[in-house]
Amino acid sequence: MKHFFTIILLTLIANGIAAQESHYTRSMRTQQENEQYGTVGADPHFNGGGVYWSRVRSPEYGLLLSDFRKDTLQRRNEFIRLCQTAYDAFDDGDYYRTAIFGDSALAKKYYTPDLYYFMAISLEKLQCYKDADFAFKKAIKTGYPKAPNAYVNFKQHLEELKAQDKIRKKEARRNHEKFVPLSEGKEVPEPMEVKRAPNLQIISSTLKLYTPDDDNTIRPGTSCVLHFNLLNSGNAPSGKCTVRLMAKNNADALNIGTIPPVTVKPKETLLIDIPIEAEPTITEGETELILTIEEANGYSPAARNIKVKTKK
């Protein structure tokens, strides 16, 4: 995924700059913000401040709370994992998961401008306008290029809702009904209990076809490998996962290997390679490889597609 390189770059920068031990640098924070954040690093402006979901998702959160400076590398890696999960959720149009995983990523005391922007859009879609407003402002402050225009559109939308509220308020009084303003929005709902379940994801940024010429092109008689990472970000191990790879075109000319069923522990990432052999009969054009994983208990991740070129 294109956004993943942004995460890596900012993480490497953070590795060499002591001031970025928090997801806002000291120079960007006001004294009031520093007092609000304390040593936790969770963002108090978001529902739950990131603490609830980070505590659920990260088994080492207690250690981070006690002395985060002793666990900087692990916290940084956890930020990357949570941020990537939020990015994938946003790409899938899952705004709720974008918000909760993005909030958890911010609780690790790092940030990316992309993350603030994706959270702002997601929170607006969820009608959580106060949190969206804060995220938009942070996206603008940290330099996300689309944020200013998007924020103008967001404020215009709020003004439209306020205009509707004036009409609805009069109607509610006339009908002796309770008035609930639309412009005030909602809070992000928190789960009543933490369900133990796996949460499998094919990490989009790791999905790549390795070919002899490293040009994403399958040629006759060549051996290739489709590589990807399978992450379980849930709090329970997965059942048996059956990995399948199919080709839309040139299916008869591609011998796709199989791998034994796998299981993934909580917080574990498996590196998976699927061998592909091309027959001499392969035709020139383009084919789409479709990757699916079927989890035995129904916790299957979303399928992923990758388009590759074929040559005679």
Long-range contacts (C-beta under 8 A, 24 or more apart in sequence): 1-84, 1-87, 1-88, 1-91, 1-204, 1-205, 3-87, 3-112, 3-114, 3-205, 4-84, 4-87, 4-205, 6-112, 6-113, 6-114, 7-79, 7-80, 7-83, 7-84, 7-87, 7-112, 8-80, 10-110, 10-111, 10-112, 11-76, 11-79, 11-80, 11-110, 14-76, 14-110, 15-76, 20-110, 21-68, 21-69, 21-72, 21-109, 22-109, 23-106, 23-108, 23-109, 23-110, 23-111, 24-111, 28-141, 39-65, 39-68, 40-65, 40-107, 41-68, 41-106, 41-107, 41-108, 41-109, 42-103, 42-106, 42-107, 43-103, 43-106, 43-107, 45-130, 45-131, 45-134, 46-99, 46-103, 46-106, 46-119, 46-131, 46-134, 46-135, 46-188, 47-103, 47-128, 47-131, 47-187, 47-188, 47-190, 48-103, 48-188, 48-190, 49-103, 49-107, 50-103, 50-104, 50-106, 50-107, 51-107, 52-190, 53-100, 53-101, 53-103, 53-104, 53-107, 54-103, 54-104, 54-107, 54-108, 56-194, 56-235, 57-82, 57-101, 57-104, 57-233, 57-235, 58-104, 59-266, 59-267, 64-108, 68-109, 75-108, 75-109, 76-108, 76-110, 78-108, 79-105, 79-108, 79-109, 79-110, 81-231, 81-233, 82-108, 82-233, 83-110, 83-112, 83-115, 84-203, 84-205, 85-201, 85-231, 85-233, 86-115, 86-118, 86-119, 87-114, 87-115, 87-118, 88-201, 88-203, 88-204, 90-118, 90-121, 90-122, 91-204, 92-302, 95-121, 95-122, 95-123, 95-125, 95-126, 96-122, 96-126, 96-188, 98-122, 99-123, 99-126, 99-128, 99-131, 99-188, 100-188, 111-138, 111-142, 112-142, 113-139, 113-142, 113-143, 113-144, 113-147, 114-144, 116-142, 116-144, 116-147, 117-144, 117-146, 117-147, 117-150, 120-147, 120-150, 120-151, 120-154, 121-150, 123-188, 124-154, 124-157, 126-186, 126-188, 127-185, 127-186, 128-185, 128-186, 128-187, 128-188, 129-158, 129-183, 129-184, 129-185, 130-184, 130-185, 131-188, 132-185, 158-183, 194-235, 196-234, 196-235, 196-236, 197-234, 197-235, 197-236, 197-299, 198-232, 198-234, 198-236, 198-237, 198-238, 198-239, 198-264, 198-266, 198-295, 198-297, 198-299, 199-232, 199-233, 199-234, 199-299, 200-230, 200-231, 200-232, 200-234, 200-238, 200-241, 200-264, 200-293, 200-295, 200-299, 200-300, 200-301, 201-230, 201-231, 201-233, 201-301, 201-302, 202-228, 202-229, 202-230, 202-291, 202-293, 202-301, 202-302, 202-303, 202-304, 203-228, 203-229, 203-230, 203-231, 203-269, 204-304, 207-291, 207-304, 207-306, 208-306, 209-276, 209-289, 209-306, 209-308, 215-309, 216-308, 216-309, 217-308, 217-309, 217-310, 217-311, 218-250, 218-254, 218-276, 218-278, 218-282, 218-287, 218-308, 218-309, 218-310, 218-311, 219-278, 219-282, 219-310, 219-311, 219-312, 220-278, 220-279, 220-280, 220-281, 220-282, 220-311, 220-312, 221-278, 221-279, 221-280, 222-277, 222-278, 223-275, 223-276, 223-277, 223-278, 224-275, 224-276, 224-277, 224-278, 225-273, 225-274, 225-275, 225-276, 226-273, 226-274, 226-276, 226-289, 226-291, 226-306, 227-271, 227-272, 227-273, 227-274, 228-272, 228-291, 228-304, 229-269, 229-270, 229-271, 229-272, 230-262, 230-264, 230-269, 230-270, 230-272, 230-293, 230-301, 231-264, 231-268, 231-269, 232-264, 232-265, 232-266, 232-267, 232-268, 232-269, 233-267, 234-266, 234-299, 235-266, 236-266, 237-263, 237-264, 237-265, 237-266, 238-263, 238-264, 238-295, 238-296, 238-297, 238-299, 239-263, 239-295, 239-296, 239-297, 239-299, 240-295, 240-296, 241-293, 241-294, 241-295, 241-296, 241-300, 242-293, 242-294, 242-296, 243-272, 243-274, 243-291, 243-292, 243-293, 244-291, 244-292, 244-293, 244-294, 245-274, 245-276, 245-289, 245-290, 245-291, 245-292, 246-289, 246-290, 246-292, 247-287, 247-288, 247-289, 247-290, 248-287, 248-288, 248-289, 248-290, 249-285, 249-286, 249-287, 249-288, 249-310, 250-282, 250-283, 250-285, 250-287, 250-310, 252-279, 252-281, 253-278, 253-279, 253-281, 253-282, 253-283, 254-278, 254-279, 254-282, 254-287, 255-279, 278-310, 282-310, 282-311, 282-312, 283-310, 283-312, 284-310, 284-311, 284-312, 285-309, 285-310, 286-310
